[in-house]
């Protein structure tokens, strides 16, 4: 289906309204997530007494890029961003990142999960009183889904590969109704899909929210992350500055949808899709395993608008894991300070989780390829922070020993200052079509999509814009739902 199904099931919707009333749930609109000045004063007052990660329904209103950067009691402010200086990146271009740590769960995927669940909740397609919400993921999406499910009073099943960081599993144990570990690591997405088919056939009353095919994921990032990028850009741009593009790991192809929004505002801007060099699916039709947690590969997500993608970049996972040590180990931070990196920035480098580091390296490659200058701005996103990877640092200590100044010097020179334009492809029309055609093997052969659907996705001129236009209708459904719940 081209658009999100918004047909109403009246009986289930009545039960969903009753559950929301029992759980004291008010659901935010897209308009409020984009602009928290529209959030009711009573909600803001309640949030002043609520922790960012608390399982409290009011935290639905913290599914926004505008949270104050504090663990508890924060209100709303500007978009959380960080500008990385050329002394760190090695390029004169202005690389600006949106910071995901200050979402509930510490990652922006809680928003993508909201975008998938809420339209089905307010239409009555999903009944929280009887059905389980299933969240297949390579990491943060199932965490966000389990959290949203808890806030909205429904039972959840989280599915993720067994090789993900232990912090994810420890947190899920207290939030999700059930956690299922599938074989492998980040690139083992098919194993997750196989588990979904197994659950479908089990006879349980459940609904599967597959981020890789759910247009709610695409739409949330197009609308909310896209507007956040626009807002941040307006604050940052000087009279001589130019927005040149955004870079994002494809992952589930949610975050990269914000590039569609930005390209409509800036038609000459670029959208850069990145992946792990060890699993170069978009770049080389390739496969493999990698260590950049949360950006699963070996397939092209159904919701990836490949026709609107301008460049593919592959990032060496060795760069990511070694830079995580450079940015967080005492010897690494000491070395960065000696290189003239501002102390205030060094203190915030733990805001970059594994996929965030990969995104920054993608932005650097993009800037080098196009020889961008000091008035050129590149945007990217920090999905999560090192808060979710402390066990990985401990594992690296065991595997590789203590991190020294010599290690820091080598990693800084090789992976930052020495970053090159290798493993990169500027996409022609035929390259974009090749990437789109890869969807066939996953989605038509394995997951039940049709040949007509995949052709329509490539050829229909309004395919993506029809989805983008659904926000007002979804907001109207949310407002009507809230009115019938009768809470404030």
C-alpha positions as CSV (number, residue, x, y, z in Angstrom):
1,X,0.0,0.0,0.0
2,X,1.3,3.4,-1.0
3,X,0.0,5.3,2.0
4,X,-0.6,4.5,5.7
5,X,-3.9,2.8,6.1
6,X,-6.1,5.1,8.2
7,X,-9.4,3.2,8.0
8,X,-11.3,3.0,11.3
9,X,-12.4,-0.1,13.2
10,X,-15.0,1.4,15.5
11,X,-15.3,-1.4,18.0
12,X,-11.5,-1.7,18.6
13,X,-11.2,2.0,18.7
14,X,-13.7,2.1,21.6
15,X,-11.6,-0.3,23.5
16,X,-8.4,1.6,22.7
17,X,-10.1,4.8,24.0
18,X,-11.2,3.0,27.2
19,X,-7.6,1.8,27.7
20,X,-6.2,5.3,27.2
21,X,-8.7,6.6,29.7
22,X,-7.7,4.0,32.3
23,X,-4.0,4.6,31.8
24,X,-4.3,8.4,31.8
25,X,-2.9,8.7,28.2
26,X,-3.0,11.8,26.0
27,X,-1.3,11.4,22.7
28,X,0.8,14.2,21.1
29,X,0.2,15.3,17.6
30,X,2.8,15.7,14.9
31,X,2.3,19.4,15.2
32,X,3.3,19.3,18.9
33,X,6.3,17.0,18.3
34,X,7.6,19.5,15.7
35,X,6.8,22.5,17.9
36,X,6.5,21.9,21.6
37,X,5.3,25.4,22.3
38,X,1.9,23.9,21.3
39,X,2.1,21.4,24.2
40,X,-0.5,22.2,26.9
41,X,0.8,23.9,30.0
42,X,-0.6,21.1,32.2
43,X,1.6,18.6,30.4
44,X,4.7,20.8,30.7
45,X,4.0,21.1,34.4
46,X,3.8,17.3,34.8
47,X,7.0,16.9,32.8
48,X,8.8,19.1,35.3
49,X,8.4,16.3,37.8
50,X,9.2,13.4,35.4
51,X,12.4,11.7,34.5
52,X,13.4,11.5,30.8
53,X,13.4,7.7,30.8
54,X,10.4,7.2,33.3
55,X,7.7,4.9,32.1
56,X,5.1,7.7,32.4
57,X,2.5,8.5,29.7
58,X,3.4,12.2,29.8
59,X,6.8,11.2,28.3
60,X,5.0,10.7,25.0
61,X,5.3,14.5,24.7
62,X,9.1,14.2,24.9
63,X,9.2,12.4,21.6
64,X,10.7,15.5,20.1
65,X,14.2,16.9,19.1
66,X,13.5,19.8,21.5
67,X,13.9,18.3,24.9
68,X,16.2,20.2,27.3
69,X,19.4,18.1,27.7
70,X,18.9,16.8,31.2
71,X,17.9,13.5,32.7
72,X,14.9,14.7,34.7
73,X,12.4,17.6,34.9
74,X,13.5,19.3,31.7
75,X,11.2,21.4,29.5
76,X,11.6,22.2,25.9
77,X,14.1,24.4,24.0
78,X,15.8,24.6,20.6
79,X,16.7,21.5,18.5
80,X,19.6,19.7,20.2
81,X,22.5,20.0,17.9
82,X,26.3,20.0,18.0
83,X,28.7,21.5,15.4
84,X,31.9,19.6,14.9
85,X,35.0,21.8,14.2
86,X,37.4,21.3,11.3
87,X,40.1,20.6,13.9
88,X,38.3,17.3,14.6
89,X,36.8,16.4,11.2
90,X,39.7,17.5,9.0
91,X,37.4,19.3,6.6
92,X,36.5,23.0,6.4
93,X,32.8,22.3,5.9
94,X,30.5,22.9,8.8
95,X,29.3,19.4,9.9
96,X,26.3,19.7,12.3
97,X,24.7,16.8,14.1
98,X,21.3,16.4,15.6
99,X,21.6,14.8,19.0
100,X,19.5,11.7,19.8
101,X,20.5,11.1,23.4
102,X,17.8,13.4,24.8
103,X,14.9,11.3,23.7
104,X,13.3,8.9,26.1
105,X,15.3,5.6,25.9
106,X,18.3,7.7,24.8
107,X,17.7,7.2,21.1
108,X,15.5,8.8,18.4
109,X,14.0,5.5,17.4
110,X,11.3,6.0,20.0
111,X,9.8,8.5,17.5
112,X,9.9,6.1,14.6
113,X,8.1,3.5,16.8
114,X,5.5,6.2,17.7
115,X,5.0,6.8,13.9
116,X,4.2,3.2,13.3
117,X,2.0,2.5,16.4
118,X,-0.1,5.6,16.9
119,X,-2.0,5.7,13.6
120,X,-3.1,2.1,14.2
121,X,-4.1,2.8,17.8
122,X,-6.2,5.9,17.1
123,X,-8.0,4.2,14.1
124,X,-8.7,1.1,16.2
125,X,-6.7,-1.2,13.9
126,X,-4.6,-2.1,16.9
127,X,-6.4,-3.1,20.1
128,X,-4.1,-2.6,23.1
129,X,-6.4,-4.5,25.4
130,X,-6.0,-7.8,23.5
131,X,-3.1,-7.6,21.0
132,X,0.6,-7.7,21.5
133,X,2.8,-5.2,19.7
134,X,5.8,-6.9,18.0
135,X,8.9,-4.8,17.4
136,X,11.5,-6.4,15.1
137,X,14.8,-4.5,15.2
138,X,18.6,-4.6,15.1
139,X,18.6,-2.6,18.4
140,X,17.0,0.8,19.2
141,X,13.7,0.4,17.3
142,X,12.5,-2.5,19.5
143,X,13.6,-0.5,22.5
144,X,11.6,2.5,21.4
145,X,8.6,0.2,20.5
146,X,8.7,-1.5,23.9
147,X,8.8,1.8,25.6
148,X,6.0,3.3,23.6
149,X,4.0,0.2,24.2
150,X,4.5,0.5,27.9
151,X,3.5,4.2,27.9
152,X,0.4,3.3,25.8
153,X,-0.6,0.4,28.0
154,X,-0.1,-2.5,25.7
155,X,2.0,-5.7,25.8
156,X,5.1,-5.8,23.6
157,X,7.5,-8.4,22.1
158,X,10.9,-7.1,21.2
159,X,13.0,-9.0,18.6
160,X,16.7,-8.3,18.1
161,X,19.9,-10.2,17.3
162,X,21.6,-11.9,20.1
163,X,24.9,-10.1,19.4
164,X,23.7,-6.7,20.3
165,X,25.1,-4.8,23.3
166,X,24.1,-6.1,26.7
167,X,22.8,-2.7,27.7
168,X,19.9,-3.1,25.3
169,X,18.9,-6.5,26.7
170,X,19.2,-5.4,30.3
171,X,16.9,-2.5,29.7
172,X,14.4,-4.5,27.7
173,X,14.1,-7.0,30.5
174,X,12.3,-4.4,32.6
175,X,10.2,-2.9,29.8
176,X,9.2,-5.4,27.2
177,X,6.7,-8.2,27.9
178,X,9.0,-10.6,26.1
179,X,12.4,-10.3,24.4
180,X,13.3,-12.7,21.6
181,X,17.0,-13.1,20.6
182,X,17.6,-14.1,17.0
183,X,20.9,-15.5,15.6
184,X,23.7,-13.1,14.5
185,X,24.3,-9.4,14.8
186,X,23.5,-6.2,13.0
187,X,23.5,-7.6,9.5
188,X,21.3,-10.6,10.3
189,X,17.9,-9.0,9.4
190,X,16.4,-12.0,7.6
191,X,16.6,-14.0,10.8
192,X,14.5,-11.3,12.4
193,X,11.9,-11.4,9.6
194,X,11.9,-15.2,9.8
195,X,10.9,-14.9,13.5
196,X,8.1,-12.5,12.6
197,X,6.7,-15.1,10.2
198,X,6.9,-17.7,12.9
199,X,5.0,-15.5,15.3
200,X,2.3,-14.8,12.6
201,X,1.7,-18.5,12.3
202,X,1.7,-19.1,16.1
203,X,-2.0,-18.1,16.5
204,X,-1.3,-15.4,18.9
205,X,-3.3,-12.1,18.7
206,X,-0.5,-9.7,17.7
207,X,0.4,-7.0,15.3
208,X,3.9,-6.7,13.8
209,X,5.4,-3.3,13.4
210,X,8.2,-3.9,10.9
211,X,10.2,-0.7,10.8
212,X,11.8,-1.7,7.4
213,X,8.4,-1.6,5.7
214,X,6.3,0.7,7.9
215,X,5.6,4.1,6.3
216,X,4.9,5.4,9.7
217,X,8.7,5.2,10.3
218,X,9.3,7.1,7.0
219,X,6.7,9.7,7.8
220,X,7.8,10.4,11.4
221,X,11.3,11.2,10.2
222,X,10.2,13.1,7.1
223,X,8.0,15.3,9.2
224,X,9.6,15.6,12.6
225,X,13.3,15.1,11.9
226,X,13.0,17.0,8.7
227,X,11.4,20.0,10.4
228,X,14.1,19.8,13.2
229,X,16.8,20.0,10.5
230,X,15.1,23.0,8.9
231,X,14.8,24.7,12.2
232,X,18.4,24.0,13.2
233,X,19.6,25.3,9.8
234,X,17.8,28.6,10.2
235,X,19.6,29.1,13.5
236,X,23.0,28.2,12.1
237,X,23.1,29.7,8.6
238,X,24.9,32.9,8.0
239,X,24.4,35.1,4.9
240,X,27.1,33.3,3.0
241,X,26.3,29.8,4.1
242,X,24.8,27.1,1.9
243,X,23.1,23.8,3.0
244,X,24.7,21.1,0.9
245,X,23.1,17.9,2.1
246,X,22.6,15.3,4.8
247,X,24.2,11.9,5.5
248,X,22.6,9.0,7.2
249,X,23.1,5.2,7.5
250,X,20.2,3.6,5.7
251,X,19.4,1.3,8.6
252,X,15.6,0.9,8.4
253,X,15.5,4.0,6.0
254,X,13.6,6.0,8.5
255,X,16.1,8.8,9.4
256,X,17.2,9.2,5.8
257,X,13.6,10.3,5.0
258,X,14.4,13.6,6.5
259,X,16.6,14.2,3.5
260,X,13.5,14.0,1.3
261,X,12.0,16.9,3.3
262,X,15.2,18.9,3.1
263,X,15.6,18.3,-0.6
264,X,12.1,19.7,-1.2
265,X,13.3,22.9,0.5
266,X,16.8,22.9,-1.1
267,X,16.5,21.1,-4.4
268,X,20.2,21.2,-5.1
269,X,21.1,19.5,-1.8
270,X,22.3,15.9,-1.7
271,X,21.1,12.8,0.3
272,X,24.0,10.5,1.3
273,X,23.2,6.9,2.3
274,X,25.8,5.0,4.2
275,X,26.4,1.5,5.3
276,X,29.2,-0.7,6.7
277,X,32.1,-1.5,4.4
278,X,32.0,-5.1,5.7
279,X,28.5,-5.5,4.4
280,X,28.4,-3.3,1.2
281,X,24.8,-4.0,0.1
282,X,24.0,-0.7,-1.7
283,X,27.6,-0.2,-2.9
284,X,28.3,-3.6,-4.3
285,X,25.2,-5.8,-3.9
286,X,27.3,-7.4,-1.2
287,X,26.9,-9.1,2.1
288,X,28.8,-9.8,5.3
289,X,28.8,-9.0,9.0
290,X,29.8,-5.8,10.8
291,X,30.0,-4.1,14.2
292,X,28.2,-0.8,13.6
293,X,25.2,-1.6,15.9
294,X,21.7,-0.8,14.7
295,X,22.1,-0.3,11.0
296,X,21.2,-3.8,9.8
297,X,22.1,-4.7,6.2
298,X,22.0,-7.4,3.5
299,X,18.8,-6.0,2.2
300,X,17.3,-2.7,1.0
301,X,14.4,-1.5,3.3
302,X,11.0,-1.2,1.5
303,X,10.7,2.4,2.7
304,X,14.0,3.6,1.3
305,X,13.4,6.2,-1.4
306,X,16.3,5.1,-3.5
307,X,15.2,7.2,-6.5
308,X,16.0,10.3,-4.3
309,X,19.4,9.1,-3.1
310,X,22.5,10.8,-4.5
311,X,25.4,9.0,-3.0
312,X,26.3,5.8,-1.3
313,X,29.2,5.6,1.2
314,X,30.6,2.6,2.9
315,X,32.2,3.1,6.4
316,X,34.9,0.7,7.8
317,X,33.6,-0.6,11.1
318,X,37.2,-0.6,12.4
319,X,37.1,3.2,12.1
320,X,33.9,3.3,14.2
321,X,35.0,1.0,17.0
322,X,38.5,2.7,17.2
323,X,37.1,6.2,17.2
324,X,34.7,5.2,20.0
325,X,37.8,4.6,22.1
326,X,39.5,7.8,20.9
327,X,36.4,9.8,21.9
328,X,35.8,8.2,25.3
329,X,39.0,6.8,26.7
330,X,41.1,9.2,28.9
331,X,44.2,8.8,26.7
332,X,42.1,9.6,23.6
333,X,40.5,12.7,25.1
334,X,43.9,13.9,26.3
335,X,45.4,13.5,22.8
336,X,42.4,15.4,21.2
337,X,43.0,18.3,23.6
338,X,46.6,18.4,22.6
339,X,45.5,18.7,19.0
340,X,43.5,21.8,19.8
341,X,40.1,20.3,19.9
342,X,38.0,22.5,22.3
343,X,37.6,21.0,25.7
344,X,33.9,21.7,25.7
345,X,33.4,19.6,22.6
346,X,35.6,16.8,23.9
347,X,33.4,16.6,27.0
348,X,30.4,15.9,24.6
349,X,31.9,13.3,22.4
350,X,30.1,10.6,24.3
351,X,27.0,11.9,22.5
352,X,28.2,9.9,19.5
353,X,27.2,6.2,19.6
354,X,28.4,3.7,17.0
355,X,26.0,4.7,14.3
356,X,26.5,8.4,15.1
357,X,30.2,8.0,14.5
358,X,29.5,6.2,11.2
359,X,27.2,9.1,10.2
360,X,29.8,11.7,10.9
361,X,32.4,9.8,8.9
362,X,29.9,9.6,6.0
363,X,29.5,13.4,6.2
364,X,33.3,13.9,6.2
365,X,33.6,11.7,3.0
366,X,30.7,13.7,1.4
367,X,32.5,17.0,2.2
368,X,35.8,15.8,0.9
369,X,34.3,14.4,-2.3
370,X,32.6,17.6,-3.2
371,X,35.4,19.8,-1.9
372,X,33.1,21.7,0.4
373,X,34.3,24.9,2.0
374,X,33.8,26.8,5.2
375,X,30.4,28.2,4.2
376,X,29.0,24.8,3.3
377,X,26.8,23.0,5.9
378,X,26.3,19.2,6.1
379,X,23.7,17.7,8.5
380,X,23.7,14.3,10.0
381,X,22.1,12.5,13.0
382,X,23.4,10.9,16.2
383,X,20.8,8.1,16.7
384,X,22.0,7.3,20.2
385,X,25.0,7.8,22.5
386,X,27.8,5.8,24.1
387,X,25.5,5.3,27.1
388,X,24.3,2.2,25.2
389,X,27.8,0.9,24.4
390,X,29.8,1.0,27.7
391,X,30.1,-2.8,27.6
392,X,31.7,-2.6,24.2
393,X,34.5,-0.4,25.6
394,X,35.1,-2.9,28.4
395,X,35.2,-5.7,25.8
396,X,37.8,-3.8,23.7
397,X,39.9,-3.4,26.8
398,X,39.9,-7.2,27.2
399,X,40.5,-7.9,23.5
400,X,43.1,-5.1,22.7
401,X,44.5,-3.9,26.0
402,X,44.7,-0.4,27.4
403,X,44.1,2.5,25.1
404,X,47.3,4.6,24.9
405,X,48.4,7.9,23.5
406,X,50.1,6.0,20.6
407,X,46.7,4.4,19.8
408,X,45.0,7.8,19.9
409,X,47.5,9.4,17.6
410,X,47.1,6.5,15.1
411,X,43.3,6.6,15.2
412,X,43.1,10.4,14.9
413,X,45.5,10.4,11.9
414,X,44.0,7.4,10.1
415,X,40.2,7.6,10.7
416,X,39.6,11.4,11.0
417,X,42.3,13.4,9.4
418,X,43.1,10.6,6.9
419,X,39.5,9.9,5.9
420,X,39.4,9.5,2.1
421,X,36.8,9.3,-0.7
422,X,37.3,5.6,-1.2
423,X,34.4,3.2,-1.0
424,X,32.0,5.8,-2.3
425,X,29.7,6.1,-5.3
426,X,27.9,9.1,-6.7
427,X,24.7,7.6,-8.0
428,X,23.5,7.7,-11.6
429,X,19.9,7.0,-12.5
430,X,20.8,3.4,-13.3
431,X,22.6,3.0,-9.9
432,X,19.5,4.2,-8.1
433,X,17.4,1.8,-10.1
434,X,19.8,-1.1,-9.3
435,X,19.4,-0.3,-5.6
436,X,15.7,-0.2,-5.9
437,X,15.7,-3.5,-7.8
438,X,17.5,-5.2,-4.9
439,X,14.2,-4.8,-2.9
440,X,12.7,-7.5,-5.0
441,X,14.7,-10.3,-3.5
442,X,13.7,-9.5,0.1
443,X,10.2,-8.0,-0.3
444,X,8.6,-9.8,-3.2
445,X,10.3,-13.2,-3.0
446,X,10.3,-13.4,0.8
447,X,8.0,-10.9,2.5
448,X,4.8,-11.0,0.5
449,X,5.0,-7.8,-1.5
450,X,3.9,-7.9,-5.2
451,X,5.6,-7.2,-8.5
452,X,3.0,-4.5,-9.1
453,X,3.8,-2.8,-5.8
454,X,7.6,-2.6,-6.4
455,X,7.0,-1.3,-9.9
456,X,4.6,1.3,-8.6
457,X,7.1,2.5,-6.0
458,X,9.6,3.3,-8.7
459,X,7.3,4.7,-11.4
460,X,4.3,6.4,-9.7
461,X,5.1,10.2,-9.5
462,X,3.1,10.7,-6.3
463,X,4.1,7.5,-4.4
464,X,6.2,9.3,-1.8
465,X,4.4,12.6,-1.7
466,X,1.1,10.9,-1.0
467,X,2.5,9.5,2.2
468,X,4.0,12.9,3.1
469,X,0.6,14.5,2.9
470,X,-1.0,12.3,5.5
471,X,0.1,14.2,8.6
472,X,-2.9,16.5,8.9
473,X,-5.3,13.6,8.7
474,X,-3.3,11.7,11.3
475,X,-3.3,14.7,13.6
476,X,-7.0,15.1,13.2
477,X,-7.5,11.4,14.2
478,X,-5.2,11.9,17.2
479,X,-7.1,15.0,18.3
480,X,-10.5,13.2,17.9
481,X,-9.2,10.2,19.9
482,X,-7.9,12.5,22.7
483,X,-11.2,14.3,22.8
484,X,-13.1,11.1,23.3
485,X,-10.7,9.9,26.0
486,X,-11.6,13.1,27.7
487,X,-8.3,13.8,29.6
488,X,-6.0,16.8,29.6
